[in-house]
Amino acid sequence: MKCLLTMFLLIMLAGCSHTYYVVRHAEKAVPGDGPVMNTQNDPSLSTMGLQRAEALKKVLHDKNIRYIYSTNTIRTRSTAEPLSKLMNVPVQIYGPRPDSAFIQQLKLLKKNTLIVGHSNTIDDIANGLAGETKVGSDLPETVYDQIFIIHYRKGGRKIVFERVIY
């Protein structure tokens, strides 16, 4: 009986899958963008950025997101906010430079997760979650429209990587 229960649990775990969605924050405001909060080191989102944050919410609304991570900047938190409110999932803050400990923390979640970062960090996060280099370098300063999807299948034994424009 014990053996049967153990086998059942292993089959259940093997069938589990989860997905990480890694995005750069949406377009940030620059001086002259109008009535937006803008400080030199921590700009808010531009009007286009606010629209992109809403578009991200629409893309991920049915993806069963259970965790949302963001750095502690206005632009990353504002990118995550629409989905956070819709899904009633709080935004958790991570350090500005994701390290291997953060990647391991994400891998332990085993739930669909959104991570919002910066042009010079999302490649590190996506590659760390994929277990190999999938994103060759930092994103150009003008690129805001990509979602890096890392999907774990069958208990993490098979990883599928995808880059989607939204």
KOLKOL-228133 format. One record per atom (N, C-alpha, C): atom name; x, y, z. Coordinates in steps of 0.001 Angstrom, whole numbers, plus 500000, padded with zeros to 6 digits. Layout:
@a CA&east X&north Y&up Z $
...
//
This chain:
@a N&east 500824&north 498802&up 500000 $
@a CA&east 500000&north 500000&up 500000 $
@a C&east 500866&north 501259&up 500000 $
@a N&east 501913&north 501259&up 500829 $
@a CA&east 502813&north 502390&up 500884 $
@a C&east 503481&north 502625&up 499530 $
@a N&east 503878&north 501535&up 498888 $
@a CA&east 504526&north 501610&up 497581 $
@a C&east 503565&north 502208&up 496543 $
@a N&east 502316&north 501822&up 496609 $
@a CA&east 501308&north 502324&up 495687 $
@a C&east 501092&north 503830&up 495887 $
@a N&east 501049&north 504263&up 497138 $
@a CA&east 500888&north 505671&up 497452 $
@a C&east 502085&north 506480&up 496956 $
@a N&east 503279&north 505964&up 497165 $
@a CA&east 504490&north 506633&up 496701 $
@a C&east 504484&north 506760&up 495187 $
@a N&east 504105&north 505691&up 494497 $
@a CA&east 504053&north 505720&up 493036 $
@a C&east 503034&north 506757&up 492564 $
@a N&east 501886&north 506828&up 493210 $
@a CA&east 500859&north 507796&up 492859 $
@a C&east 501390&north 509221&up 493011 $
@a N&east 502074&north 509514&up 494110 $
@a CA&east 502621&north 510850&up 494343 $
@a C&east 503674&north 511207&up 493292 $
@a N&east 504515&north 510259&up 492924 $
@a CA&east 505530&north 510519&up 491904 $
@a C&east 504896&north 510822&up 490553 $
@a N&east 503859&north 510105&up 490214 $
@a CA&east 503145&north 510352&up 488954 $
@a C&east 502505&north 511735&up 488980 $
@a N&east 501911&north 512098&up 490102 $
@a CA&east 501289&north 513418&up 490230 $
@a C&east 502331&north 514524&up 490060 $
@a N&east 503474&north 514390&up 490728 $
@a CA&east 504515&north 515405&up 490629 $
@a C&east 505100&north 515476&up 489221 $
@a N&east 505234&north 514339&up 488581 $
@a CA&east 505791&north 514304&up 487233 $
@a C&east 504883&north 515011&up 486238 $
@a N&east 503603&north 515054&up 486501 $
@a CA&east 502661&north 515685&up 485595 $
@a C&east 502537&north 517175&up 485810 $
@a N&east 503123&north 517699&up 486868 $
@a CA&east 503015&north 519120&up 487179 $
@a C&east 503834&north 519947&up 486198 $
@a N&east 503337&north 521094&up 485865 $
@a CA&east 504098&north 522022&up 485038 $
@a C&east 503835&north 523429&up 485547 $
@a N&east 504770&north 524309&up 485273 $
@a CA&east 504622&north 525705&up 485650 $
@a C&east 505445&north 526551&up 484701 $
@a N&east 505127&north 527830&up 484675 $
@a CA&east 505727&north 528727&up 483695 $
@a C&east 506169&north 530015&up 484358 $
@a N&east 507327&north 530498&up 483910 $
@a CA&east 507846&north 531800&up 484335 $
@a C&east 507731&north 532750&up 483149 $
@a N&east 507244&north 533952&up 483407 $
@a CA&east 507130&north 535000&up 482406 $
@a C&east 508059&north 536126&up 482848 $
@a N&east 509079&north 536401&up 482053 $
@a CA&east 510079&north 537397&up 482412 $
@a C&east 509950&north 538557&up 481432 $
@a N&east 509746&north 539764&up 481953 $
@a CA&east 509584&north 540943&up 481100 $
@a C&east 510414&north 542104&up 481628 $
@a N&east 510775&north 542957&up 480702 $
@a CA&east 511363&north 544233&up 481079 $
@a C&east 510214&north 545169&up 481441 $
@a N&east 510486&north 546125&up 482322 $
@a CA&east 509467&north 547129&up 482618 $
@a C&east 509037&north 547815&up 481333 $
@a N&east 507853&north 548390&up 481357 $
@a CA&east 507325&north 549098&up 480189 $
@a C&east 508063&north 550429&up 480004 $
@a N&east 507725&north 551126&up 478929 $
@a CA&east 508408&north 552371&up 478580 $
@a C&east 508403&north 553365&up 479732 $
@a N&east 509577&north 553898&up 480010 $
@a CA&east 509698&north 554858&up 481107 $
@a C&east 509527&north 556282&up 480596 $
@a N&east 509093&north 557137&up 481503 $
@a CA&east 508886&north 558541&up 481167 $
@a C&east 510229&north 559236&up 480990 $
@a N&east 510230&north 560202&up 480130 $
@a CA&east 511389&north 561074&up 479944 $
@a C&east 510909&north 562499&up 480179 $
@a N&east 511809&north 563415&up 480498 $
@a CA&east 511377&north 564800&up 480722 $
@a C&east 510521&north 565305&up 479563 $
@a N&east 509413&north 565933&up 479906 $
@a CA&east 508515&north 566468&up 478901 $
@a C&east 507360&north 565547&up 478555 $
@a N&east 507256&north 564400&up 479242 $
@a CA&east 506170&north 563460&up 478958 $
@a C&east 504829&north 563901&up 479540 $
@a N&east 504793&north 565028&up 480209 $
@a CA&east 503525&north 565481&up 480760 $
@a C&east 503419&north 565193&up 482245 $
@a N&east 502194&north 565013&up 482724 $
@a CA&east 501964&north 564886&up 484167 $
@a C&east 502324&north 563492&up 484704 $
@a N&east 503592&north 563141&up 484605 $
@a CA&east 504037&north 561866&up 485147 $
@a C&east 505077&north 562128&up 486214 $
@a N&east 505105&north 561255&up 487193 $
@a CA&east 506111&north 561375&up 488238 $
@a C&east 507445&north 560968&up 487632 $
@a N&east 508430&north 561812&up 487736 $
@a CA&east 509700&north 561502&up 487105 $
@a C&east 510841&north 562052&up 487942 $
@a N&east 511639&north 561162&up 488472 $
@a CA&east 512865&north 561575&up 489122 $
@a C&east 513998&north 561043&up 488271 $
@a N&east 515149&north 561614&up 488404 $
@a CA&east 516265&north 561253&up 487533 $
@a C&east 516600&north 559764&up 487621 $
@a N&east 516634&north 559206&up 488817 $
@a CA&east 517058&north 557815&up 488983 $
@a C&east 515910&north 556818&up 489029 $
@a N&east 514688&north 557288&up 489169 $
@a CA&east 513559&north 556366&up 489295 $
@a C&east 512337&north 556917&up 488554 $
@a N&east 512407&north 556916&up 487220 $
@a CA&east 511276&north 557476&up 486454 $
@a C&east 510047&north 556569&up 486499 $
@a N&east 508910&north 557202&up 486345 $
@a CA&east 507655&north 556455&up 486249 $
@a C&east 507484&north 555975&up 484810 $
@a N&east 506341&north 555366&up 484530 $
@a CA&east 506047&north 554945&up 483162 $
@a C&east 505495&north 556119&up 482363 $
@a N&east 505793&north 556119&up 481088 $
@a CA&east 505209&north 557097&up 480171 $
@a C&east 503770&north 556671&up 479875 $
@a N&east 503070&north 557481&up 479127 $
@a CA&east 501715&north 557117&up 478706 $
@a C&east 501745&north 555806&up 477931 $
@a N&east 502718&north 555657&up 477036 $
@a CA&east 502875&north 554412&up 476280 $
@a C&east 503195&north 553252&up 477230 $
@a N&east 503993&north 553516&up 478241 $
@a CA&east 504333&north 552484&up 479219 $
@a C&east 503122&north 552019&up 480012 $
@a N&east 502264&north 552951&up 480382 $
@a CA&east 501037&north 552582&up 481096 $
@a C&east 500146&north 551711&up 480207 $
@a N&east 500098&north 552039&up 478923 $
@a CA&east 499324&north 551225&up 477981 $
@a C&east 499933&north 549827&up 477839 $
@a N&east 501269&north 549765&up 477821 $
@a CA&east 501918&north 548456&up 477709 $
@a C&east 501677&north 547613&up 478961 $
@a N&east 501672&north 548223&up 480133 $
@a CA&east 501384&north 547490&up 481375 $
@a C&east 499972&north 546895&up 481313 $
@a N&east 499030&north 547649&up 480752 $
@a CA&east 497671&north 547123&up 480567 $
@a C&east 497662&north 545985&up 479553 $
@a N&east 498466&north 546119&up 478487 $
@a CA&east 498553&north 545054&up 477483 $
@a C&east 499141&north 543782&up 478098 $
@a N&east 500120&north 543935&up 478968 $
@a CA&east 500700&north 542776&up 479651 $
@a C&east 499635&north 542074&up 480490 $
@a N&east 498819&north 542856&up 481177 $
@a CA&east 497717&north 542285&up 481958 $
@a C&east 496791&north 541470&up 481061 $
@a N&east 496474&north 542001&up 479888 $
@a CA&east 495580&north 541290&up 478971 $
@a C&east 496208&north 540001&up 478456 $
@a N&east 497504&north 540025&up 478202 $
@a CA&east 498194&north 538827&up 477705 $
@a C&east 498245&north 537739&up 478779 $
@a N&east 498451&north 538137&up 480036 $
@a CA&east 498665&north 537153&up 481110 $
@a C&east 497437&north 536903&up 481987 $
@a N&east 496321&north 537526&up 481694 $
@a CA&east 495149&north 537429&up 482572 $
@a C&east 494656&north 536004&up 482797 $
@a N&east 494871&north 535127&up 481831 $
@a CA&east 494367&north 533759&up 481951 $
@a C&east 495487&north 532731&up 482181 $
@a N&east 496638&north 533192&up 482616 $
@a CA&east 497791&north 532308&up 482786 $
@a C&east 497967&north 531794&up 484221 $
@a N&east 496996&north 532031&up 485066 $
@a CA&east 497027&north 531504&up 486438 $
@a C&east 498293&north 531934&up 487192 $
@a N&east 498638&north 533199&up 487084 $
@a CA&east 499817&north 533739&up 487767 $
@a C&east 499580&north 533711&up 489273 $
@a N&east 500511&north 533122&up 490001 $
@a CA&east 500395&north 532992&up 491458 $
@a C&east 501440&north 533797&up 492211 $
@a N&east 502504&north 534204&up 491522 $
@a CA&east 503547&north 535039&up 492128 $
@a C&east 503933&north 536119&up 491140 $
@a N&east 504196&north 537315&up 491672 $
@a CA&east 504686&north 538423&up 490864 $
@a C&east 505868&north 539039&up 491598 $
@a N&east 506986&north 539168&up 490880 $
@a CA&east 508197&north 539771&up 491433 $
@a C&east 508573&north 540992&up 490613 $
@a N&east 509101&north 542000&up 491301 $
@a CA&east 509529&north 543237&up 490668 $
@a C&east 510690&north 543810&up 491465 $
@a N&east 511560&north 544551&up 490782 $
@a CA&east 512539&north 545317&up 491541 $
@a C&east 511791&north 546482&up 492195 $
@a N&east 512469&north 547176&up 493067 $
@a CA&east 511821&north 548248&up 493819 $
@a C&east 511996&north 549598&up 493120 $
@a N&east 511552&north 549657&up 491866 $
@a CA&east 511539&north 550930&up 491151 $
@a C&east 510105&north 551212&up 490716 $
@a N&east 509820&north 552472&up 490502 $
@a CA&east 508469&north 552865&up 490106 $
@a C&east 508076&north 552187&up 488797 $
@a N&east 508982&north 552171&up 487823 $
@a CA&east 508638&north 551643&up 486496 $
@a C&east 508383&north 550139&up 486506 $
@a N&east 509127&north 549367&up 487309 $
@a CA&east 508874&north 547918&up 487345 $
@a C&east 507609&north 547612&up 488133 $
@a N&east 507440&north 548271&up 489270 $
@a CA&east 506226&north 548037&up 490068 $
@a C&east 504985&north 548449&up 489281 $
@a N&east 505073&north 549556&up 488544 $
@a CA&east 503934&north 550030&up 487751 $
@a C&east 503626&north 549101&up 486578 $
@a N&east 504630&north 548426&up 486059 $
@a CA&east 504408&north 547450&up 484988 $
@a C&east 503652&north 546243&up 485526 $
@a N&east 503981&north 545830&up 486728 $
@a CA&east 503352&north 544656&up 487345 $
@a C&east 501977&north 544955&up 487946 $
@a N&east 501728&north 546188&up 488292 $
@a CA&east 500535&north 546563&up 489054 $
@a C&east 499197&north 546166&up 488435 $
@a N&east 498942&north 546414&up 487148 $
@a CA&east 497623&north 546037&up 486611 $
@a C&east 497318&north 544544&up 486769 $
@a N&east 498281&north 543685&up 486478 $
@a CA&east 498061&north 542245&up 486636 $
@a C&east 497933&north 541878&up 488108 $
@a N&east 498728&north 542506&up 488947 $
@a CA&east 498661&north 542258&up 490386 $
@a C&east 497264&north 542539&up 490928 $
@a N&east 496701&north 543664&up 490527 $
@a CA&east 495351&north 544023&up 490974 $
@a C&east 494307&north 543053&up 490431 $
@a N&east 494417&north 542716&up 489148 $
@a CA&east 493459&north 541810&up 488533 $
@a C&east 493475&north 540437&up 489203 $
@a N&east 494670&north 539907&up 489428 $
@a CA&east 494817&north 538553&up 489965 $
@a C&east 494789&north 538518&up 491490 $
@a N&east 494792&north 539701&up 492116 $
@a CA&east 494862&north 539802&up 493573 $
@a C&east 496098&north 539055&up 494107 $
@a N&east 497215&north 539285&up 493432 $
@a CA&east 498499&north 538693&up 493803 $
@a C&east 499445&north 539842&up 494138 $
@a N&east 499965&north 539886&up 495355 $
@a CA&east 500857&north 540997&up 495714 $
@a C&east 502173&north 540947&up 494943 $
@a N&east 502734&north 542118&up 494704 $
@a CA&east 504035&north 542219&up 494061 $
@a C&east 505100&north 542078&up 495139 $
@a N&east 505975&north 541110&up 494961 $
@a CA&east 507081&north 540900&up 495892 $
@a C&east 508333&north 541542&up 495297 $
@a N&east 509099&north 542198&up 496136 $
@a CA&east 510280&north 542933&up 495687 $
@a C&east 511516&north 542040&up 495770 $
@a N&east 512336&north 542107&up 494728 $
@a CA&east 513634&north 541422&up 494754 $
@a C&east 514725&north 542455&up 494495 $
@a N&east 515952&north 542099&up 494824 $
@a CA&east 517091&north 543005&up 494683 $
@a C&east 517329&north 543418&up 493248 $
@a N&east 517978&north 544549&up 493056 $
@a CA&east 518157&north 545075&up 491703 $
@a C&east 519021&north 544189&up 490809 $
@a N&east 519915&north 543414&up 491373 $
@a CA&east 520767&north 542514&up 490592 $
@a C&east 520436&north 541085&up 490986 $
@a N&east 519630&north 540398&up 490189 $
@a CA&east 519249&north 539025&up 490548 $
@a C&east 520470&north 538105&up 490570 $
@a N&east 520580&north 537324&up 491632 $
@a CA&east 521704&north 536409&up 491754 $
@a C&east 521211&north 534966&up 491716 $
@a N&east 522127&north 534029&up 491865 $
@a CA&east 521757&north 532611&up 491788 $
@a C&east 520802&north 532217&up 492907 $
@a N&east 520901&north 532861&up 494064 $
@a CA&east 519969&north 532556&up 495162 $
@a C&east 518541&north 532938&up 494769 $
@a N&east 518379&north 534075&up 494097 $
@a CA&east 517049&north 534489&up 493645 $
@a C&east 516517&north 533521&up 492602 $
@a N&east 517363&north 533112&up 491671 $
@a CA&east 516945&north 532147&up 490642 $
@a C&east 516505&north 530846&up 491307 $
@a N&east 517247&north 530372&up 492275 $
@a CA&east 516880&north 529135&up 492974 $
@a C&east 515560&north 529303&up 493726 $
@a N&east 515360&north 530467&up 494318 $
@a CA&east 514096&north 530758&up 495003 $
@a C&east 512930&north 530665&up 494021 $
@a N&east 513097&north 531231&up 492823 $
@a CA&east 512055&north 531159&up 491804 $
@a C&east 511782&north 529722&up 491391 $
@a N&east 512842&north 528950&up 491204 $
@a CA&east 512686&north 527560&up 490763 $
@a C&east 511925&north 526712&up 491772 $
@a N&east 511995&north 527079&up 493038 $
@a CA&east 511296&north 526323&up 494079 $
@a C&east 509800&north 526617&up 494123 $
@a N&east 509359&north 527684&up 493492 $
@a CA&east 507952&north 528082&up 493573 $
@a C&east 507020&north 527068&up 492925 $
@a N&east 507367&north 526562&up 491762 $
@a CA&east 506559&north 525570&up 491037 $
@a C&east 505138&north 526061&up 490750 $
@a N&east 504998&north 527357&up 490566 $
@a CA&east 503728&north 527990&up 490197 $
@a C&east 504009&north 529019&up 489110 $
@a N&east 503011&north 529374&up 488336 $
@a CA&east 503181&north 530376&up 487294 $
@a C&east 503555&north 531710&up 487932 $
@a N&east 504602&north 532316&up 487395 $
@a CA&east 505212&north 533484&up 488027 $
@a C&east 505586&north 534526&up 486979 $
@a N&east 505312&north 535798&up 487305 $
@a CA&east 505752&north 536931&up 486495 $
@a C&east 506927&north 537587&up 487207 $
@a N&east 508001&north 537856&up 486459 $
@a CA&east 509145&north 538585&up 486995 $
@a C&east 509372&north 539792&up 486101 $
@a N&east 509354&north 540993&up 486696 $
@a CA&east 509569&north 542231&up 485953 $
@a C&east 510942&north 542771&up 486338 $
@a N&east 511762&north 543016&up 485329 $
@a CA&east 513124&north 543488&up 485584 $
@a C&east 513506&north 544609&up 484646 $
@a N&east 514785&north 544667&up 484356 $
@a CA&east 515368&north 545763&up 483575 $
@a C&east 516102&north 545214&up 482363 $
@a N&east 516437&north 546097&up 481442 $
@a CA&east 517089&north 545682&up 480191 $
@a C&east 518386&north 544921&up 480436 $
@a N&east 519058&north 545215&up 481550 $
@a CA&east 520342&north 544569&up 481826 $
@a C&east 520244&north 543411&up 482818 $
@a N&east 519021&north 543003&up 483178 $
@a CA&east 518901&north 541880&up 484119 $
@a C&east 517988&north 540755&up 483645 $
@a N&east 517045&north 541053&up 482743 $
@a CA&east 516109&north 539980&up 482390 $
@a C&east 516768&north 538854&up 481615 $
@a N&east 517860&north 539154&up 480916 $
@a CA&east 518591&north 538066&up 480254 $
@a C&east 519169&north 537110&up 481290 $
@a N&east 519700&north 537643&up 482379 $
@a CA&east 520254&north 536801&up 483448 $
@a C&east 519167&north 535943&up 484100 $
@a N&east 517997&north 536537&up 484309 $
@a CA&east 516892&north 535797&up 484934 $
@a C&east 516396&north 534706&up 483993 $
@a N&east 516124&north 535061&up 482736 $
@a CA&east 515618&north 534074&up 481767 $
@a C&east 516624&north 532938&up 481573 $
@a N&east 517892&north 533268&up 481421 $
@a CA&east 518914&north 532243&up 481231 $
@a C&east 519069&north 531372&up 482472 $
@a N&east 518996&north 531983&up 483648 $
@a CA&east 519089&north 531208&up 484886 $
@a C&east 517941&north 530234&up 485031 $
@a N&east 516749&north 530662&up 484691 $
@a CA&east 515583&north 529779&up 484782 $
@a C&east 515611&north 528699&up 483701 $
@a N&east 516133&north 529025&up 482526 $
@a CA&east 516204&north 528056&up 481437 $
@a C&east 517347&north 527059&up 481633 $
@a N&east 518340&north 527440&up 482440 $
@a CA&east 519467&north 526550&up 482673 $
@a C&east 520514&north 526600&up 481574 $
@a N&east 520359&north 527515&up 480655 $
@a CA&east 521324&north 527707&up 479574 $
@a C&east 521078&north 529068&up 478938 $
@a N&east 522018&north 529519&up 478125 $
@a CA&east 521893&north 530823&up 477494 $
@a C&east 520859&north 530775&up 476373 $
@a N&east 519775&north 531472&up 476583 $
@a CA&east 518721&north 531616&up 475578 $
@a C&east 518626&north 533063&up 475094 $
@a N&east 518990&north 533987&up 475981 $
@a CA&east 518991&north 535411&up 475660 $
@a C&east 520454&north 535834&up 475690 $
@a N&east 520993&north 536190&up 474520 $
@a CA&east 522424&north 536384&up 474382 $
@a C&east 523034&north 537559&up 475120 $
@a N&east 522252&north 538597&up 475382 $
@a CA&east 522823&north 539774&up 476024 $
@a C&east 521707&north 540651&up 476583 $
@a N&east 522128&north 541758&up 477177 $
@a CA&east 521157&north 542735&up 477663 $
@a C&east 520269&north 543185&up 476507 $
@a N&east 519054&north 543595&up 476837 $
@a CA&east 518168&north 544132&up 475804 $
@a C&east 518600&north 545554&up 475435 $
@a N&east 518404&north 545931&up 474193 $
@a CA&east 518654&north 547329&up 473821 $
@a C&east 517728&north 548252&up 474616 $
@a N&east 518162&north 549453&up 474834 $
@a CA&east 517388&north 550428&up 475614 $
@a C&east 516011&north 550704&up 475022 $
@a N&east 515807&north 550436&up 473747 $
@a CA&east 514540&north 550751&up 473078 $
@a C&east 513559&north 549582&up 473034 $
@a N&east 513927&north 548427&up 473588 $
@a CA&east 513075&north 547233&up 473507 $
@a C&east 512293&north 547047&up 474797 $
@a N&east 510957&north 547078&up 474667 $
@a CA&east 510080&north 546920&up 475825 $
@a C&east 509002&north 545860&up 475593 $
@a N&east 508951&north 545267&up 474424 $
@a CA&east 507784&north 544498&up 474011 $
@a C&east 507972&north 542981&up 473996 $
@a N&east 508879&north 542460&up 474798 $
@a CA&east 509147&north 541029&up 474746 $
@a C&east 508849&north 540345&up 476079 $
@a N&east 508278&north 539164&up 475959 $
@a CA&east 508062&north 538301&up 477120 $
@a C&east 508913&north 537056&up 476887 $
@a N&east 509735&north 536732&up 477859 $
@a CA&east 510520&north 535504&up 477806 $
@a C&east 509781&north 534476&up 478649 $
@a N&east 509403&north 533384&up 478003 $
@a CA&east 508577&north 532371&up 478657 $
@a C&east 509419&north 531123&up 478862 $
@a N&east 509511&north 530700&up 480111 $
@a CA&east 510248&north 529487&up 480450 $
@a C&east 509241&north 528539&up 481080 $
@a N&east 508941&north 527469&up 480358 $
@a CA&east 507903&north 526529&up 480785 $
@a C&east 508554&north 525214&up 481208 $
@a N&east 508311&north 524843&up 482452 $
@a CA&east 508816&north 523581&up 482984 $
@a C&east 507720&north 522527&up 482846 $
@a N&east 508070&north 521410&up 482265 $
@a CA&east 507129&north 520301&up 482117 $
@a C&east 507643&north 519092&up 482871 $
@a N&east 506711&north 518260&up 483297 $
@a CA&east 507027&north 516975&up 483930 $
@a C&east 508069&north 517110&up 485021 $
@a N&east 507715&north 517855&up 486056 $
@a CA&east 508590&north 517963&up 487217 $
@a C&east 509893&north 518688&up 486950 $
@a N&east 509960&north 519504&up 485925 $
@a CA&east 511146&north 520280&up 485644 $
@a C&east 512158&north 519566&up 484777 $
@a N&east 511855&north 518373&up 484326 $
@a CA&east 512810&north 517627&up 483504 $
@a C&east 512892&north 518135&up 482079 $
@a N&east 511850&north 518762&up 481583 $
@a CA&east 511886&north 519313&up 480235 $
@a C&east 511518&north 520785&up 480323 $
@a N&east 512361&north 521621&up 479755 $
@a CA&east 512142&north 523056&up 479790 $
@a C&east 511943&north 523546&up 478361 $
@a N&east 510877&north 524314&up 478153 $
@a CA&east 510600&north 524898&up 476842 $
@a C&east 510762&north 526408&up 476982 $
@a N&east 511539&north 527000&up 476081 $
@a CA&east 511793&north 528444&up 476105 $
@a C&east 511144&north 529082&up 474887 $
@a N&east 510554&north 530249&up 475112 $
@a CA&east 509896&north 530958&up 474019 $
@a C&east 510044&north 532460&up 474238 $
@a N&east 510213&north 533206&up 473157 $
@a CA&east 510249&north 534675&up 473205 $
@a C&east 509048&north 535161&up 472421 $
@a N&east 508205&north 535980&up 473060 $
@a CA&east 506970&north 536446&up 472452 $
@a C&east 506954&north 537959&up 472457 $
@a N&east 506478&north 538543&up 471383 $
@a CA&east 506298&north 540002&up 471296 $
@a C&east 504855&north 540293&up 471706 $
@a N&east 504673&north 541279&up 472553 $
@a CA&east 503317&north 541673&up 472940 $
@a C&east 503106&north 543149&up 472765 $
//
